[in-house]
Amino acid sequence: MTAYGDDVDFPIGYPSYLAPEVIAQGIFKTSDHVPSEKPLPSGPKSDVWSLGIILFELCVGRKLFQSLDISERLKFLLTLDCVDDTIIVLAEEHGCLDIIKELPETVIDLLKKCLTFHPSKRPTPDELMQDNVFSEVLPLYPPFIKPASLFSSSLRCADLTLPEDISQLCEDINSDYLAERSIEEVYYLWCLAGGDLEKELVNKEIIRSKPPICTLPNFLFEDGESFGQGRDRSSLLDDTTVTLSLCQLRNRLKDVGGEAFYPLLEDDQSNLPHSNSNNELSAAATLPLIIRERDTEYQLNRIILFDRLLKAYPYKKNQIWKEARVDIPPLMRGLTWAALLGVEGAIHAKYDAIDKDTPIPTDRQIEVDIPRCHQYDELLSSPEGHAKFRRVLKAWVVSHPDLVYWQGLDSLCAPFLYLNFNNEALAYACMSAFIPKYLYNFFLKDNSHVIQEYLTVFSQMIAFHDPELSNHLNEIGFIPDLYAIPWFLTMFTHVFPLHKIFHLWDTLLLGNSSFPFCIGVAILQQLRDRLLANGFNECILLFSDLPEIDIERCVRESINLFCWTPKSATYRQHAQPPKPTSDSSGVRSSTPYFPTECPDPPKTDLSRESIPLNDLKSEVSPRISAEDLIDLCELTVTGHFKTPTKKTKSSKPKLLVVDIRNSEDFVRGHISGSINIPFSTAFTAEGELTQGPYTAMLQSFKGKVIVIVGNVAKHTAVFAAHLVKMKYPRICILDGGINKIKPTGLLTVPSPQI
């Protein structure tokens, strides 16, 4: 709590109870918060000495050393090394030898063991428990078993036992359900219900404010020596215990029934996403997120529900996903993110095994970056925060020898460290799971090909969703390379404060690796009017100090954009390869946020093909796979081709297929429902659409997904670019052209007219 005494101006402990070795050490100050570098005399054996002094006082019925001043007490304790029997000397010093002689032999023996001068000969608490004096009472106390943590290799249910008499268990259940919750939960709810710790401490006069003028000395000498200043008591130890009243919280929760503390996880009667909540909570769930996060009753229900689900992780992984779509309670966010990222196994053993002390070349860059990373936050700007930052970042660098430290990795680490401040291993494990999923190969030594592909796909996403903005930004030369690299390299942690990142990432972690594109487009759309009205220099200035972004609106619009984006439109050859078996694919199949399955589907003959980066850059509109086209058109495939699971019609965007081959080829076979606008005659010299039989239909589909199909890749790209110039949104190209569809047997031939 005090960084081994570094953070306070007083010695820790009461002089009368300090063990001799602690007194001999004196106050030890260091320049850094690194516990391993310090000699630590204080420990369990020092506490055994203190216990011995307390037991001695209880036996003789008086406090020790009251007649001596502090320096005399310390000297006396150090001279006990020269005596044969500490107990007799202490008794004689305090005139209570008669009382000591009347004590049972077992108690005197226990006192002698506790007050052994040399710590090497003094027993540990564990050894002390084997003393005869405890033999009768020991069986009455069940042995302490440290509960298994959420992420460990040990069996969490190994020590679960039910009492033999179940009826007795029912009688023992305390009707004060709040008292059964952890201290962290109760304190969090107490704050939500209006509790203010600082105000309580001011009321008890533990925090005392002093007018600055009263801190001035009465007079000073020329050499700077001052007189007349009383010592500021606020910097000294105050061991007053303040009890925080729970009356306000209990009053707030008086209408919450006992069943709220024990929700049924298997009871799924309602179709609401928050099926474990009652009607009032269902109404609360429709309120804005910021209000829900401050509602005491709502948070109580969500915290208890998530606590139970997380205790059953990974068995309840599906339900955690389901509830996380509604919202994530801030108190449970750290563990919930870990569950969403699929963190498992003995994370502490793995983290402890990493060498975080040996100097490496990256150390200097880490030291430079940490003092600039989210330093408005008290936790992350503290010396302890800096030390934790250093260890987690170093652990990641050391454990990923194929990757390097890029500036921005510190920003990426910040949300995980903040949420798991007292669990570095979990912060490291989350970060290690997050980077391969969303930033695969971004931290290679030469990452230019990965970043360039990512930014090109982002440009295509801007053109797909907002062609007018895309045209303007391209005309003024304001390309994503100039502003979007810090967005994606840090997943927006470099541009948003932590409280916004939490809400953004709550949704990001429910999406796949292409969801960040939609966030980027949503940010641009919030700044749309200003971007369209300005030139290159003004846009650069605008992004150098990004204006306030409404993060709730950004999340809503990102989800909408994601729903309108065909899965394969964001295909990247440098994205993380899909895992051979995806056990979580069913988890998100019915999500209200994302109608697509979030894990990337396995590659088939109808999937997107990789193309050279220069070819990708030359195309304004994204390509989609034949697989996606078949799925979106709701066509039935014959033969050995398999399509992904169909989405419900309500969530499926309507689309139009525009076949730009000449009319002869079109008649020989085309996709059912497609229209034919031959490329050679499609546009006038001015770049306008030539009026033809299908022009009106094309215009009527403006705003829906339009897929351009042809047999010459260059023609389809030019045709799509023309439509984007004409401000047609949601234009995409069929990857591989009509030839990809031919083997499926889906092309239809019109019946000859008689």
N, C-alpha and C positions, 0 to 999 in steps of 0.2 A: 504493500500500500504506500510505503514511503520510499520505495527504491532502496531498501536496506539502509534507511537513515539519511540518504542524500538530500531528500526534498524537505527536510525539517531542520529547525535550529536547536532542537533539544535531543538529548539521548533518549532512546526508546526503552522504557522499562522503569520500574520504581527502584531506587537505590537499595532499599532494604531487601528486595527480593532477587536482585541480580546475582547470577552465578559468578564465582570468582574469575573464571576465564573471560567472561564478558567485560568485567571491570578492568582486568589486566589489558585487554585489547584497546580500550579507550574508544573515542569516536573516530571512525574511519571514514574519510570522505574520498570519493573518486570523481573523475571527470566525466564518466560515461555510465549509462544504465546497462551495464553488462554484468549480470550476477556472477558468471563463471570466473571473472577476473579477480574476485574479492575473497579475502580470507573470511570465512563465516563461522566464528566461534559459537554464535547463537544457533541453537537447534533443539531437537527433542531432549537431549541430555541436559541442556541448560534449563529447560522447563521442569525437568525432574528435580533439580536443585530448588527452583522456586516453589514447586509443590511441597518439598520437604519443609521449607520455612513456613508455608501456610499451615501445614499439618501440625508443626511445632506450636504455632500460635494458638491453634484450636485446642491442642492438648493442655496448654498452660493457661489459656484464657486471657491472654494479653498480647498486645502488639510488641514486636521486638524493636530494639534500637531507638526507642522514642526519646531517650535522654541525650543521644548523641546527635551532633549536626551531621550534614550529609558527608562531608569529607572524612570525618571521624568514622562514620559507618563503613565507608568504602575501605579505609585503612584496616579497620577491625576484621572485615570479611577476608581481606587478603592475608592477614596474619594467621588465619585458621589453618594454613598449610603446615604451620610449625607445631600444631597440637596433636595429641594422640587420639582424643575422643571429642569430636566436635559437639556432640549432644551435651556432654557434661559441662564443657566450657561455656556454651550458650546458656545453659541452665544456671550456672554459677553467676554469670554476668548479669542475669536478670532476677536472681534471688528466688528461683523456683525449682531448686534441686529436689526438694521433697516431693513435689507434684510429679516430676519425671520418674523418680524412683518407684512411685506407686503404679505407674503405667504397666500394662501387660507386656511381657517379654516380646511378643510378636510385633507390637506397635513400636517399641524401641528399636527393634531390628529393622523395621520398615523405615523409620526416621534415619537410622545410620546409613542405610543404603542410599536414600535420597540425598543426604548431606555428605556424601563422599566428595572430598575436595577435588581430586583429580578426575576430569571427565572420562579419561580412558578406563578408570576403574568403576565409574558410576554406571548403574544399569540403565538400559533403555526402558521406555514405558512398557514395551512388550515383555521384557524380562521381569519388570516390576510386577506385572500382572500375575506372574507365577508364584508370587510370595504367599506364604501360608495364611496370612491375614485375609486374603481374598478367597480362600478355598471354599468357604461356605456360601458366599454370595455369588461367585462366578457362574454357577449353573443357572441362576435366575435371569441372567442377561443373555439374550441370543447373540451369537458371534456376529460382529459387524462384517458385512459383505459389501464391498464397493460396487454400486450398481454399474452394469455395463453401459458404456456410452453408446450413442446412436450409431456412430461409425467406428466399429471395432471388429476384430476377428473372433472375439469370444461370443459364446452363445448367450443372448440376452435373456432367454427364458430358463437358463440352467438352474437358477436358485428360486424359482417361483414355487411357493408352497401354499396350500390351502389348509386352514385349520380343520381339525377332525370334526368339530361340532359347528356346522354351518349356521345353525340357529343362533349360536353365541356370537358369530360374526355379525349377524344382522342387528343384534342388540348393541354391539360395540360401535356401530357406525355413528359418527358424530353428525348431528343435524346442522352443525356450522360448516357448511360446504366450503365457504371461502377459506377457512383455516386449513383445508386440505390442499389448497393450491400452493405452488412454490412462492417463495418470497419475491422473486423477480416479477412474477405475474401480478401479485397483490400490489407491489409498489407501482408497477406500470398503470394498473387500474386506478390506484389511489391518485396518481397524477392526473389521469383523465377525468376523474370525478372532481377535480378542482384543487387537489393537494399541491402545495407549493413549499418545497423543502427549505428554500432560502428564507421565506417568510417565517416559517416555524422557528428556524435558528435565530432569526433577528428577535422574534418575540421572547425567546428564552435567553436573550442577551449573550448568545454564543458568538454571533456575528455582531460586532459593534462598529458602527461608523463613527469616525472622529473627524471633526472639521480640520481641514489641512493646516489652518493657522495654529491649531493646538499642538501640532507636531513640530513646530519650530523650536529651536533651543532658546534659552533665555539670553545667553551671550556666547560669543566665539572668540578664540584667540586667533592671532594672525596665521599661526601654523595650521589652522583648521580644527583644532580641538574645541569641542562644544560642551556646554554645561546646561543643566536645567531641563533635560529631556527625560521624562519617565520612560521606562522600558515598555514597549508595546506588548501588552499581554496577549494580543491576538495571535502572535507568532509562537507562543508557548503552548505546551500540552494542556488541553482541557478534556478531562475524562468524563464530563457530564454525559449521561445517557438521556437522550430525548426520545420519548415514546410518541409516535405519530398516531393520532386518533383515527380509527377506521369508521367513526360514526357517519361521516359524510358519504363514504363509499357504501357502507351497509344500507344507508337510507336510499341511495341511488339504486341499489340492487334488490330492494325489499320485495319487488314484484316478480323477481326472477325465481322460477320454481326449481326444486331440487333436480328435476330431470335434465335441466339445462347443463348441469355439471357432469352428467353421464349420458351423452348423446348416443343413440343407437346407430352404429356405423352401417349395419346391414339393412336398415329400414329405409327403403327407397320407394315410398308410396307416391310421392309427388313428382311431377315432371320438371319442377323448377330446378335450376342448376344448384341451388342451395337447399337440397331436399332435407337436410338435417335441421332446418330452422323453422320456427313457427311463423304465423301470419304477419305478426308485427315486424319480425326480422326480415321477412320477405319484402315488406314495404320499405324497410330501411335499406335493403340491398339495391333499391332503385335510386337512392339518393346519390349525389356526387361523392366521389371517392374521398375527398378531403373531409367531408362531413362524417362519413362512415368511420374514418380513422379516428375521429374524436368522440364517437358515441360510445359511452362506457358499456352499456348493455350489449350492443352489437359486437364490440371488441371482445367482451367476456365470452360470448358464444363462439366467436370465430377462433379465439385463442385456444379454448378447450377442445374444439373440434380438431384444429390443426395439431395440437399437442397429442391427441389420441391417434390421429392418422400417422403422424411422424413416428410415434412409438411402434407402429406396425409397419414401418418402411423396411424393406421394399415391397412387402406383401400388399400394402395398400397404395402402391404407386399410382395406379389408375385413378383412385379417388382423390389423391393429392392433386393430380393434374386437373381433375374436374373442378375441385374447389378453388384452385389457384386462378381459374378463369373468372370466377366471381370477384375475388380480391384476395390479397395476402395480408394477414394482420402484421403490422410493422414489427411487433415483438418476436414473431416467428419467422421473419423474412430470411434470416441467415440460414436456418436449417431447411426451410422450404426451398430456397434456391439450390441448396446442395442436393436435395431430393430430385428437383427438376433437372439438374445437370447429371443425375445418375451417379453421384459420388457413393462409393461403397468400399468396404474393406478396412484394414487396419491402417487408417490414415496417420495416426500419431507415430506408430513405429516407422512408417515410411519417411515421414518428415524428420523425425529425430535422427534417422540414419544418414541424412544428407549433411555434408560438410559445409557449414555456414560460416566458418571462422577463417579458413585459409585464404589469404589475400588472392584476388584474381584481378585481371586488367579492368574489368567492368566496374570495380568498386568506386573508382573516382567519378564516373558518370552517374552512378546511383546516388553518391553523396551530393552531387550538384543538383540532381532532379528532385530529391525528396523535399528539401525546404521550399520548393515552389509548387508542391502538389496539394491542392485543396487545403491550404493552410488557414482558411477562415474557420475550419472546424477545430474545436478544442482538443478532441481526441487525437486527430491526425497531426496536429501541430505540436503536441506535447513531446518531450524528449523520449518518453516510452513509445509513443506513436512512431517516431523516427526510427527507433531501434527495431521495432517490429517490422516496419516497412523494409528496412535494410535486410533483415533476416529472410522475410518471405520472398522478396525480389531475388536475393542471392540464391536461395534454395531453388527457385525456378530456373535461373540461368545455369546453375551447376547441374541440375537434373535434366536439362535439355541441351546436350552438347552440340546437336545439329542445328540449333537455333541461336540467335544472338539477342542481346539487349538493345532494343530500339527505344529512342525517346518516346514516351507515351505509355510504355509498359507500366510505369509508376501510377499513371492515371487509371489504367485498367485494373490495377491491384486495389486501388482506394476503396471502391464499394465493398469488396469482399473483406478487406481488413477492418473497415468500419463496422460491418455487421458481425464479424467474428473476432472482435478485438481481443478477447481473452481465449481465443482458440486459433492460434496461428496455423496449426496443422490443417484445420478445416478451410481457412482462408486460402492456403496454398493449394489444397485439393480442388476447391471450386475454381480457382484461377486456371489450374492445370486442365480441368475438364472444359472450361469455357473457351479457351483459346483454340483448341483443335476444331471445335464445333463451328465457331463463328469467324475465326481468324486463321484458318488453316494455311500454313506456310507464309503468313504475313511477316513472321520474324526470322525468315531466312537471311543469311548475310547479303545475298543479292535477291531482293524481293521485288525488283522493278517489274518483272513479267507478271507477277501475281497482282500487284497494285494496278498496273496498266489495264489488265483484263477486267479487274473489279470496277475501275472507273469507267471503262468503255460500256460495260453492262449497265452501270448507273446512268450514263448518258442516254442509253437506249430506253431505260425505264422512264426518264424525264420525257422523252419524245413520245413514249407509249401513253403516258397518263396526261401530259400537258404539252401538246405540240406547240401551242402559241408561245409558251415560256421557253421551250427548247429552241425554237427558231430564233427568238430574241437573244438568248444567251450565246448561241452559236454565232449570230451576226456580229455581236460586240466582242467575241473572242473570250467570253468569260466561261472557261471550261472547268469541269470538276477538279482537274489537277491543281487548280489555284486555291480551292477552298475545302474540298471534301476529304483530302488525305487524313487530316487530324480527326475528322468525324469517324471514319471507318477504322483507322488504325487503333483508336482508343474506344471504339463503339460509343461515341458521343460523350465519354466521361471527361474529355478535355474541354468541351464547349458548354456543358450543363453542370450546375451545382448538384451535390449528392442527392438532395431531396427530390429533384426532378429525375435523376438517373434511376432512383428506386422505382418510381412509378413506370418509367419507360422500360426498364429491364424486367419488371414483373410480367410485362406482355412479351418482350423480346424473347424471354426464356421459354415461352409457350410456342414460339414460331421456329422455323428452320433457318438455315444460314442465309436465305435470301430476304428475310424480313427486314434487315437493316436498309436495303435499297428503298423499301416503302417508307421507312422512317425519314430517310434523306429527302425523298420527294415531298413528303408531308411538311417538312421544315421549309422547303423552297416554296410550297404553296401558301404557307402562312405569310411569307415575305413577297408573294407574287406581285402585288400592285406596285410595291417599291422597286422591285427588280425590273418590271416592264417599263417603268417610267424613267429609269436611269441608264446611264452609259457605263462603260468599263470601269472608269476611275471611281465612280460613286458606288458601284457594286463591290469593288475591292474594299473601300472604306466601310461599307455596311457590314461586310463579313469579318473585318478586322476586330470589330467590337459588336458581336452578334446581338441584335435587339432581343427583348423579352419574348420568349416563345411560350405559348399556352400548351403545356405538356399534355393535359388531358385531351385537348382537341387533337394534338399531334398523334396521340395513341389511337384515338377513334378513327382518324383519317388514314393512319397507317394500316389499320385492320381492314378498312374498306378497300384501300388500294391493293392490299395483299389478296383479298377475295376476288378482285377483278383481274389479277395477274395470272395467266396460265403458268403452271408449274415449271415448264421447260423454258419459259422466256428468260429466266434468270440463270440458266445453265452456265456453269463455269468449269473449264477443264481443270483448273487449279483448286477447285473446291475439295473438301474432304471426301474421299471415295465412300460410297454408301457401305455400311456394314453388311456382311453376308446374311446375317439373321437379325431382324429388327423386332425384338420382343416388345417394344413399346409402340408399334405401329397402330395397334388397336386403341391405344390410350387416347389419341387425339382425333379419331376418325369422325366423331360426332360433335366436335367442338363448335360452339356458336361463333367463335372468333374466326376460325380458319376452316373453310369448307374443304380445303385440300388436306391430305395426310401430310404431316410435317416431315417425317423422315424421308429422305430422298429415295425414290423407288429404284429397284435394281434395273440395270441397263438391259435393254432388249434390242432387237433389230429395228424397231420403230422409234428408238430413243434419239436424242440429239447427237450429232457427230461433232467432234472437235474440229475447228477450222483455225487457220493461222491468225495471229493477233491483228495483222494488217488488214486482212479480209473483214474481220469483226469490226475494226474501227471504221471501215469504209461504209458500213451499213448503219443507217439511221435507226431503223426499226429492229426490234428483237426477232429472233427466229423462234418458232415453236416446233415441237416434235410431232411426227405423224401420230404418235400415241396420244398426245394431248388433243389433237384435232379430232381424232376418232371419239375420244371421251367426251369432248365438248359438243360434238354433233350427235351424240347418243347413237352412234352406228354400231351394228353388231358385226364382230370380226369372225370370219371363218378360218378354219385351219389351225395352225399351231400358235398363232399370235394371241397373246393374253394382254388385256388392258387392265389398268388399275381399277379398283373398286369404284363403281359409279357414285357420283354425288347425287343428292336429292335435286329434283328439278327446280325447287324454289331457290336454291343457292347457285344455280348454274347460269352464268351470263349467256345471253342470247348472242349468236354470232352469225356473220355472213362470210361465205367463202367466195372470193373473187378469183376466177380462173382467167389468166391473162394470155393463154396460148391462142393461136389462131383458131378460127371457128371450125375448121376441118378436124383438127386434133381434138377439140372440145366435143364434137359430135361422136368421135370414135370411143369416147369414154371419159366421164367426169364424175366428180363427187356429187352425190345426191344433194339437191338443194342449192348448188353453187350457181353463180351467174357468170357469163362470159363477157369480158371487156378486153378484146385483143390489145396487146401492148403496142403494136405498130400504129394503131389509130386512136389510142386512148386519150392523148393530150394534144391540144392545139400548140402552135408555135409560141404562144404567150404562156404556156404551162397550165392552161385551164383544161378541165375535163371536156372532151368532145361529147356533145349531146347524142345519146344513143338510147336504145331500148331499155338498158339497165341503169342509166345514169340516175334516174329518179329513185330507184330502189337503193342504190349505193348511198344517196343522200339521206334517205329515210333511215338508214342504219347508222348514221353518224352518232357516235357516242357508245355504240355497241362494239364488240370485238370484231374486227374485219381481218380475215386471213387471206393473204395474197399467195396464190398457187400458180406455178408455171413450170417450164422445163429448162429455163435458162436462169441461173442464179442471179446474174447481173441485172437482168430485166426485172425480176421480182423486187430486187433491192431498189432500183431506180423508180419503179412504179410506187413502191411504199413511200420512198422519200418525197415523191410528188404529192401524195395524199397528206403527208405530215406538213409539207409547205402550205397546203390548203387547210391546215388546222383540223385535220381528221384525227381524233384521239383513238387509242387502242388499236393501232395498226400493227400487224405482225406478219412474218413471212414463214411459209412452210419449209422447214429444213429438209433439204434433199429433193424438194419439188414433188411433182406428180409421180415421179418414178418410185418414191418411197411408198406410195399408196397402192401402186399397181399390184404387187404380190398379195395384197390382202383380199382381193376380190370385192372391193367396195366400190369400184368405179361402175357407174351405170351408163347404159346406152339408150338414148331416147327411141321409142318405138317408131318405125317409119310411118309417115302420114300417107294415107291413100287419097 
